[in-house]
């Protein structure tokens, strides 16, 4: 193996993990927002029923 090949492989591996971790972070944030919206709507709905 050539030194430039090893450098390329390490760079590609690093970029791949950065992209995967970024996407995972995005999914966690979206899930939190969706959960908060669901809870808010559920509380509003239960408030309407009790009136």
Buried (B, 14 or more C-beta within 10 A) or exposed (E): EEEEEEEEEEEEEEEEEEEEEEEEEEEEEEEEEEEEEEEEEEEEEEEEEEE
